[in-house]
Amino acid sequence: MAYAMRNSGGLGSFDGTYSDYWIYPGAGFSVLRITEIPSILVECGFFTNAHEEARISDEKFNKIQAWGIFRGIARYFAAGIPEVKPVNEKSFYAAGDVKLKYSLIDSAGIDQSKIRVLFDSLDVVGVQFNNRNNELTVDLPSVKEGEYELKIIAANKYGNHNFPYKKKIKIIH
C-alpha cells in the first residue's frame, strides 16, 4: 500500500511495512497472532492529521489505497506459504528422549534461520533441518509424563511464514 500511495517507508521500514513483533516484541498484535488464518492490519490514515483527513475523504485516494492492499495480498500469496506435515506422529510417546520428525514444504525453499520450535512456549534447542529432504528433526531429551504443546514456525525464502502449527504431545510411562 505504501508503494501504491507513494508514501515513504519511514525510519523503521523501507516500504512502510512493519512486523507486529517489531512493534510489540515477543507478543505482536492479538488480532494477528490469535488466529488460524492469514491476517493483516492496515492503517490507511489518521483523522487527527488534517492532510491525511483530506486524502481519506477523496474517493480516488481510497481506490488507490484499495488497489495497494489488493496488490500486497496478491504478492503475499504468490510468494507461497510453507506447510508443516508430521512424518512420524503418534497419539502418545514414551517418557524419556522423544524424537519428532516433520516435513517443511515450500516451492521457494525454507529459510533455515527462520525455523523456530516451541515446546510449552519454550524454545527447543535440539532442532535440525535437512534442506535436501526438507525434514525437520526435533529432539526432546528427558521429557516427563504429561501433556505438552508443540508449536512449529517456519518461513520460506521470501519471508512468508507457515500457518500456525500446534500439536498436543502426550507423554506416558
Number of C-alpha atoms within 10 A of each C-alpha: 22 17 15 14 15 9 11 12 14 11 8 10 11 12 15 14 13 13 11 17 12 11 11 10 10 9 11 15 15 9 10 14 15 11 11 10 11 15 12 11 9 9 7 15 13 13 12 8 9 10 11 13 13 13 16 17 11 10 10 11 14 15 11 14 19 16 15 17 18 13 14 16 15 11 11 15 11 10 16 20 23 24 20 21 15 14 13 9 14 10 8 12 18 13 16 15 12 14 15 16 18 19 18 26 19 18 11 13 16 25 16 17 11 14 18 15 20 15 17 14 11 11 13 17 12 12 17 14 19 12 13 6 10 16 19 24 17 18 17 16 13 10 16 15 14 11 13 16 14 18 19 19 19 25 24 25 18 15 16 18 20 21 18 18 15 14 14 14 18 17 18 14 9
